[in-house]
Amino acid sequence: MKVANPLYDVVFKYLMQDMRVAKLVISNIIEQEIESLDFAFTELNRKLPGGGLTVLRIDFAAKIREPDGSSKLVLIELQKAKFPTDITRFRKYLGKQYLEESNIHLDEKTGKKKALPIISIYILGHNLQYNDSPVIHVKREYYDHATKEKLTRKEEFIESLTHDSYIIQVGRLRKKHRNKLETLLSIFDQSNASKESKHFLDVLESSFPDEFKVVIRRLHKASASRELCEDMDMEDEILEELATQERLIAYERAEKEKAEAEKARLEKLLKQAGIEF
């Protein structure tokens, strides 16, 4: 079956606008049952000489069920990055989330205002340097500093100021899936790119369990959208322009370093010859 490539922001946004799909994807990533989910899209424009680049960020307000049967509200932020240089953007956005008034809610039991705990999900189009795991869970634990004993009771103060993260490396996805999540994430596997165009992937619907087929069918529907196909063309053009700029910056930096090294070499030779400079 031909499906639209969800590595493109425009396709991923279309995919996650389906609430059933969004709940399925997020619950499988965080491995917790989601009772309810509300979302809002926030977009950031990075200005380029030839136009603006819109980077997709999606915020979800979710009610999740805890292992003990209780429920809690959390803020889930999901972002996609194509270049390692997006780290600064992630840091700025995370800081903004901590300041956002809308991320504070009224606790029904105590009547006090509480900050929503944050769960971050990052989908990377580039690979991390040292770890080749397709999905990395950065999980917080509490410990007594002196005894190293693990503390099991959660504190509102700590939960409000620290957060768990999930990092998904699209380039590290394997053909052999070790769990359900890796099977689901195989929708990003670029080795399935269609010979027709990198805008599409060729997937075998029968290789996915029934519960995931709603995702495949949503992407199949996206592949038939003329508007989405045109948006993918535009995304290609903008990313190529950005890549060209980054190559130019890297070249200019290398030339500057080369010139400085040559200057230092000449100064050393002149000094050795007793020539003032």
C-alpha positions in Angstrom: 0.0 0.0 0.0 1.3 3.5 -0.9 1.2 5.9 2.1 2.4 9.5 2.6 5.8 9.8 4.3 5.2 10.9 7.9 8.7 12.2 8.2 7.4 15.3 6.5 5.9 17.7 9.0 2.8 18.4 6.9 2.0 14.7 6.8 2.8 14.1 10.5 0.5 17.0 11.4 -2.3 15.5 9.3 -1.7 12.1 10.9 -1.9 13.5 14.5 -5.0 15.6 13.8 -6.9 12.3 14.0 -7.6 12.0 17.7 -7.8 8.2 17.6 -4.4 8.0 16.0 -2.9 10.6 18.3 -4.0 8.6 21.4 -2.8 5.3 19.9 0.7 6.7 19.0 1.3 8.6 22.3 0.0 5.8 24.6 2.3 3.3 22.9 5.3 5.6 23.4 4.7 6.5 27.0 3.3 3.0 27.8 0.4 4.4 29.8 -3.4 4.4 29.2 -4.7 7.8 28.0 -8.2 8.5 29.3 -8.6 11.8 27.4 -6.5 13.9 25.1 -6.8 17.5 23.8 -4.3 19.1 21.5 -3.3 22.4 20.0 -0.8 23.1 17.3 1.8 25.8 17.8 4.1 26.8 14.9 7.4 28.5 14.9 8.8 30.4 11.8 12.5 30.4 11.2 13.2 33.1 8.7 15.3 32.4 5.6 16.4 34.8 2.8 14.0 33.0 0.5 11.1 32.8 2.9 10.1 31.3 6.2 10.4 27.7 7.5 7.6 26.5 9.6 8.6 24.0 12.2 5.9 21.8 13.7 5.3 21.5 17.5 2.3 19.8 19.0 1.1 20.2 22.5 -1.3 17.7 24.1 -3.1 18.1 27.4 -3.7 14.5 28.5 -5.3 12.7 31.4 -3.4 9.4 31.9 -4.1 6.5 34.2 -1.4 5.6 36.7 -0.5 2.0 37.6 -2.3 2.3 40.9 -5.5 3.2 39.1 -5.5 6.9 39.8 -5.5 9.6 37.1 -3.3 12.6 36.5 -3.2 15.5 34.1 0.1 16.0 32.1 1.3 18.1 29.3 2.8 16.2 26.4 4.9 18.1 24.0 5.9 16.4 20.7 8.5 17.9 18.4 10.2 16.8 15.2 13.8 17.7 14.3 15.6 17.3 11.1 19.0 18.8 12.1 21.1 18.6 15.2 21.1 22.4 15.3 17.5 22.3 16.5 18.6 21.7 20.1 18.6 25.4 20.9 15.0 25.7 19.6 14.0 22.8 21.8 15.5 24.4 24.9 13.8 27.7 24.2 10.4 26.1 23.7 10.7 24.0 26.8 11.4 27.1 28.8 8.4 28.8 27.3 6.2 25.8 28.4 7.3 26.2 32.0 6.2 29.9 31.9 2.9 29.3 30.1 -0.1 30.2 32.3 -2.3 27.8 30.4 -0.2 24.9 31.7 -1.4 25.5 35.2 -4.7 23.9 36.4 -6.9 24.0 39.4 -6.6 20.8 41.5 -10.2 19.6 42.3 -9.2 18.0 45.6 -7.2 20.9 47.1 -8.5 23.9 45.2 -4.9 25.0 44.6 -3.2 25.8 41.3 -0.8 23.2 40.1 1.6 23.1 37.2 1.1 20.3 34.8 4.0 17.8 34.7 5.6 17.7 31.3 6.5 14.7 29.1 8.6 15.4 26.1 8.7 13.3 22.9 11.3 14.1 20.3 11.3 12.5 16.8 14.7 12.9 15.3 15.5 12.9 11.6 19.2 12.7 12.4 21.1 10.1 14.5 22.6 10.7 18.0 26.3 10.2 18.2 26.7 7.4 20.7 23.4 5.5 21.1 21.8 3.5 18.4 18.6 2.5 20.2 15.6 3.4 18.1 13.7 4.7 21.2 15.4 6.0 24.3 13.5 6.7 27.5 15.0 9.3 29.8 13.4 8.4 33.1 13.7 10.2 36.4 14.2 8.5 39.7 14.4 9.8 43.3 17.4 8.7 45.5 18.6 9.5 49.0 21.9 11.2 48.4 23.6 9.7 51.4 22.3 6.1 51.4 21.6 5.8 47.6 18.2 4.4 48.6 15.5 4.7 45.9 12.6 6.8 47.0 9.2 5.7 45.8 6.9 8.5 46.7 6.5 11.3 44.1 6.6 14.9 45.1 4.6 17.7 43.4 7.6 20.1 43.6 9.9 17.7 41.8 7.4 16.6 39.3 6.6 20.2 38.3 10.3 21.1 37.7 11.7 18.0 36.1 10.3 15.8 33.3 10.7 12.5 31.5 11.6 12.4 27.8 11.4 9.9 24.9 13.8 10.3 22.0 12.9 8.4 18.8 15.7 8.0 16.2 14.1 7.4 12.8 17.4 6.5 11.2 17.9 3.7 13.8 14.7 1.9 13.2 15.4 -1.8 12.5 13.6 -4.2 10.2 13.3 -6.7 13.1 10.9 -5.2 15.6 11.4 -6.0 19.3 8.1 -4.7 20.6 4.8 -3.2 19.6 6.1 0.4 19.6 8.9 -0.4 17.1 6.3 -2.1 14.9 4.2 1.1 15.0 7.2 3.4 14.4 8.1 1.4 11.3 5.8 3.8 9.5 8.8 6.2 9.6 11.2 3.6 8.1 12.8 5.4 5.2 14.1 2.2 3.7 10.5 1.7 2.5 10.6 4.9 0.4 8.8 4.5 -2.9 10.7 4.4 -6.2 8.1 6.9 -7.4 9.0 9.6 -4.9 10.4 10.0 -1.4 7.1 11.6 -0.5 5.6 8.1 -0.3 6.4 4.8 1.4 5.4 1.3 0.3 4.2 -0.6 3.3 2.5 -4.0 3.7 -0.7 -3.4 5.7 -0.9 -7.0 6.8 2.4 -6.7 8.6 0.7 -4.4 11.2 -1.6 -5.6 13.9 -5.3 -4.7 13.5 -5.1 -1.9 16.2 -2.4 -0.1 14.1 -4.2 -0.2 10.8 -6.0 3.0 11.5 -2.6 4.7 11.3 -1.8 3.1 7.9 -5.2 4.0 6.5 -4.8 7.6 7.6 -1.4 7.8 5.8 -2.9 6.2 2.8 -5.6 8.8 2.7 -2.9 11.5 3.0 -1.1 10.1 -0.1 -4.1 11.0 -2.2 -4.2 14.6 -1.1 -3.0 17.0 -3.8 -2.6 19.8 -1.2 -0.4 17.7 1.0 1.7 16.6 -1.9 2.3 20.3 -2.9 3.2 21.1 0.7 5.8 18.3 0.7 7.3 19.8 -2.4 7.6 23.1 -0.6 9.1 21.5 2.5 11.7 19.9 0.2 12.6 23.2 -1.3 12.9 25.0 2.1 15.0 22.2 3.7 17.3 22.2 0.7 17.8 25.9 1.1 18.5 25.5 4.8 20.9 22.6 4.1 22.8 24.8 1.6 23.1 27.6 4.1 24.4 25.3 6.7 27.0 23.9 4.2 28.0 27.5 3.4 28.4 28.4 7.1 30.5 25.3 7.7 32.7 26.1 4.7 33.3 29.7 5.9 34.1 28.5 9.4 36.6 26.0 8.0 38.2 28.6 5.8 38.5 31.0 8.8 40.1 28.3 10.9 42.5 27.5 8.1 43.5 31.2 7.8 44.0 31.5 11.5 46.2 28.4 11.6 48.3 29.7 8.7 48.7 33.1 10.4 49.9 31.3 13.6 52.3 29.2 11.7 53.9 32.3 9.9 54.1 34.2 13.2 55.9 31.2 14.8 58.4 31.1 11.9 59.0 34.8 12.1 59.6 34.6 15.8 62.1 31.8 15.4 64.0 33.9 12.8 64.1 36.8 15.2 62.0 39.0 13.1 59.6 41.4 14.9 56.0 41.5 13.8 
